[in-house]
Structure formats: C-alpha cells, structure tokens
C-alpha cells in the first residue's frame, strides 16, 4: 500500500504541538520577537503610506492633465462613466 494520510486527530495533535513550540520560542526570545514584530509593523505601515501617496499622486496628475489640455468640455461615449459620476 502507498503512504496513507494521517488521521485527523493525529494531524490536530501535531498542529497543537507545533503551536505550543512556537509560543514557547516566542516567549523565550522576547527581544528578538519584539524586534521582528515591530519591524514587520513598520514595513506594513510604509507600504500603506506608499500606496496612499501613489494613489493621491495619480489622481492629481490625471486632474492636471485633463484640466490643462482638454478644457472644460469633455465628450464621452455613453456608458464611459458610471451614472453616479456623470455630470449633466
């Protein structure tokens, strides 16, 4: 016979054991845990700020181009913009 998968209760026991080992290691090396978690949090914060800033710059650039080169009247095909953003 081939290799059979472990029974669910053994798999759950193995996951619980792995979780206990992870918690024990996190509590044993407090300084390393704190440093790693704070660096991850700072990295996520920088990514969120960059995404917000780049979206803002894109919005500003599109506004500058459409306002300076196209003029005040824009003609679009029906259905180009959703009905809520269409100005009549």
Contact map, one row per residue, 1 for C-alpha under 8 A:
1110000000000000000000000000000000000000000000000000000000000000000000000000000000000000
1111000000000000000000000000000000000000000000000000000000000000000000000000000000000000
1111100000000000000000000000000000000000000000000000000000000000000000000000000000000000
0111110000000000000000000000000000000000000000000000000000000000000000000000000000000000
0011111000000000000000000000000000000000000000000000000000000000000000000000000000000000
0001111101100000000000000000000000000000000000000000000000000000000000000000000000000000
0000111111100000000000000000000000000000000000000000000000000000000000000000000000000000
0000011111110000000000000000000000000000000000000000000000000000000000000000000000000000
0000001111111000000000000000000000000000000000000000000000000000000000000000000000000000
0000011111111100000000000000000000000000000000000000000000000000000000000000000000000000
0000011111111110000000000000000000000000000000000000000000000000000000000000000000000000
0000000111111111000000000000000000000000000000000000000000000000000000000000000000000000
0000000011111111100000000000000000000000000000000000000000000000000000000000000000000000
0000000001111111110000000000000000000000000000000000000000000000000000000000000000000000
0000000000111111111000000000000000000000000000000000000000000000000000000000000000000000
0000000000011111111100000000000000000000000000000000000000000000000000000000000000000000
0000000000001111111110000000000000000000000000000000000000000000000000000000000000000000
0000000000000111111111000000000000000000000000000000000000000000000000000000000000000000
0000000000000011111111100000000000000000000000000000000000000000000000000000000000000000
0000000000000001111111110000000000000000000000000000000000000000000000000000000000000000
0000000000000000111111111000000000000000000000000000000000000000000000000000000000000000
0000000000000000011111111100000000000000000000000000000000000000000000000000000000000000
0000000000000000001111111110000000000000000000000000000000000000000000000000000000000000
0000000000000000000111111111000000000000000000000000000000000000000000000000000000000000
0000000000000000000011111111100000000000000000000000000000000000000000000000000000000000
0000000000000000000001111111110010000000000000000000000000000000000000000000000000000000
0000000000000000000000111111110010000000000000000000000000000000000000000000000000000000
0000000000000000000000011111110000000000000000000000000000000000000000000000000000000000
0000000000000000000000001111111110000000000000000000000000000000000000000000000000000000
0000000000000000000000000111111111000000000000000000000000000000000000000000000000000000
0000000000000000000000000000111111100000000000000000000000000000000000000000000000000000
0000000000000000000000000000111111110000000000000000000000000000000000000000000000000000
0000000000000000000000000110111111111000000000000000000000000000000000000000000000000000
0000000000000000000000000000011111111100000000000000000000000000000000000000000000000000
0000000000000000000000000000001111111110000000000000000000000000000000000000000000000000
0000000000000000000000000000000111111111000000000000000000000000000000000000000000000000
0000000000000000000000000000000011111111100000000000000000000000000000000000000000000000
0000000000000000000000000000000001111111110000000000000000000000000000000000000000000000
0000000000000000000000000000000000111111111000000000000000000000000000000000000000000000
0000000000000000000000000000000000011111111100000000000000000000000000000000000000000000
0000000000000000000000000000000000001111111110000000000000000000000000000000000000000000
0000000000000000000000000000000000000111111111000000000000000000000000000000000000000000
0000000000000000000000000000000000000011111111100000000000000000000000000000000000000000
0000000000000000000000000000000000000001111111110000000000000000000000000000000000000000
0000000000000000000000000000000000000000111111111000000000000000000000000000000000000000
0000000000000000000000000000000000000000011111111100000000000000000000000000000000000000
0000000000000000000000000000000000000000001111111110000000000000000000000000000000000000
0000000000000000000000000000000000000000000111111111000000000000000000000000000000000000
0000000000000000000000000000000000000000000011111111100000000000000000000000000000000000
0000000000000000000000000000000000000000000001111111110000000000000000000000000000000000
0000000000000000000000000000000000000000000000111111111000000000000000000000000000000000
0000000000000000000000000000000000000000000000011111111100000000000000000000000000000000
0000000000000000000000000000000000000000000000001111111110000000000000000000000000000000
0000000000000000000000000000000000000000000000000111111111000000000000000000000000000000
0000000000000000000000000000000000000000000000000011111111100000000000000000000000000000
0000000000000000000000000000000000000000000000000001111111110000000000000000000000000000
0000000000000000000000000000000000000000000000000000111111111000000000000000000000000000
0000000000000000000000000000000000000000000000000000011111111100000000000000000000000000
0000000000000000000000000000000000000000000000000000001111111110000000000000000000000000
0000000000000000000000000000000000000000000000000000000111111111000000000000000000000000
0000000000000000000000000000000000000000000000000000000011111111100000000000000000000000
0000000000000000000000000000000000000000000000000000000001111111110000000000000000000000
0000000000000000000000000000000000000000000000000000000000111111111000000000000000000000
0000000000000000000000000000000000000000000000000000000000011111111100000000000000000000
0000000000000000000000000000000000000000000000000000000000001111111111000000000000000000
0000000000000000000000000000000000000000000000000000000000000111111111100000000000000000
0000000000000000000000000000000000000000000000000000000000000011111111110000000000000000
0000000000000000000000000000000000000000000000000000000000000001111111100000000000000000
0000000000000000000000000000000000000000000000000000000000000000111111100000000000000000
0000000000000000000000000000000000000000000000000000000000000000111111111100000000000000
0000000000000000000000000000000000000000000000000000000000000000011111111100000000000000
0000000000000000000000000000000000000000000000000000000000000000001001111100000000000000
0000000000000000000000000000000000000000000000000000000000000000000001111110000000000000
0000000000000000000000000000000000000000000000000000000000000000000001111111000000000000
0000000000000000000000000000000000000000000000000000000000000000000000001111100000000000
0000000000000000000000000000000000000000000000000000000000000000000000000111110100000000
0000000000000000000000000000000000000000000000000000000000000000000000000011111100000000
0000000000000000000000000000000000000000000000000000000000000000000000000001111110000000
0000000000000000000000000000000000000000000000000000000000000000000000000000111111100000
0000000000000000000000000000000000000000000000000000000000000000000000000001111111000000
0000000000000000000000000000000000000000000000000000000000000000000000000000011111101100
0000000000000000000000000000000000000000000000000000000000000000000000000000001111111100
0000000000000000000000000000000000000000000000000000000000000000000000000000001011111100
0000000000000000000000000000000000000000000000000000000000000000000000000000000001111100
0000000000000000000000000000000000000000000000000000000000000000000000000000000011111110
0000000000000000000000000000000000000000000000000000000000000000000000000000000011111111
0000000000000000000000000000000000000000000000000000000000000000000000000000000000001111
0000000000000000000000000000000000000000000000000000000000000000000000000000000000000111
